[in-house]
Amino acid sequence: MDELKIHFDNAREAQDVTGKRLEYLARIEDALGVRLTARDTWLLAEGDPAKAAAALRFVDILRRARSAGISLREHTVMFALRAFREGREQALTQLHACRIDVSPGKAPVFPRTFGQHAYVEAIRGTDISFGIGPAGTGKTYLAMAMAVSTLLRNEVSRIILTRPAVEAGEALGFLPGDMHQKVLPYLRPLYDALYDMMTPDDIERHMVRGIIEVAPLAYMRGRTLNHAFVILDEAQNTTPEQMLMFLTRLGFDSKCVITGDLTQVDLPPYKTSGLLEARRTLRAVEGISIIELSDADVVRHELVQKIIQAYRESREAAAPPAEQESAK
């Protein structure tokens, strides 16, 4: 039986890579068929030479991910381990190298799955990007990170965030307060992501100066959005007319990201989702990217992934044959 050893830079790195109670080592042992022994700042791999070498190569991938700024939580380690076993070592390295720097003092943002990586690269490479997928796939969060990063690099002069206020029928006048207070409940998810990436003082200052604007979709009509990074969230709740109106607002030197989940449409049954029509209509248009995320890209609690899968299977089983075929 051969032995191979790797040395960590310090005890903190060793703990992060192996787990606080060495819980990651047991998973790596089971997956790769080796015996791992950790002591102080070194790790010993015993077993078949090829398997032992592979195990240490995987540990080195985790070390490099940590050095890049990625937090080695259980989900991250287990995803990397599955990908490594599937022979996707190079893709894993590219995933870990995809870093989105936001405001100083805030942690950089990383895509956590291959689908999310494709989504970020699509935003970087095209002026209009669609991120379509279930809850928890990072559609809004990654779009917000890219918006903040683009603003800080002075590639755009403002960020515009918008959602359709379906619950109020976009007739917000009867609600109490000024416009900010009226639309806050509908735009809260956008604010939550923004506060993860900028300090409250910076956010307030940028909003006062109009550098960051948050508004319901109804307020986009008639505008031309130049030098802006524009995010339309919850786009499954737009009508085709609203979606066309929004897409034609894009001006010079601007980027636009449209996110939505076609399994959570809140429109009346007789109305078609503007996101569904746009996906069908714009798929072949050059310069527009459409990324479809799946339950494999969910990075919330592991039960969320199971819930999404169970609902999808239930709805597919209950749908008439014609609807099942169109869904494909």
Protein Blocks (a to p, Z undefined) as FASTA:
>chain_A
ZZdddddfblklmmmmnopnlmmmmmmmmmnopacddehjaccdedjfklmmmmmmmmmm
mmmmmmnopacdfklmmmmmmmmmnopmmmmmmmmmmccdddehiacdddfbfklmmmmm
mmmmpmbdcddddehilmmmmmmmmmmmmmmnopafbdcdddddfknoopaklpgcdfkl
mmmmmmmmmmmmmmmmpcfklmmmmmmnomaccddfklmgopacehiacddehklmpcfk
lmmmmmmmpcghiacdddddfklccbdfkbccfklmmmmmmmmpghiacddddfklpcbd
fklmmmmmmmmmmmmmmpcfklmmmmZZ
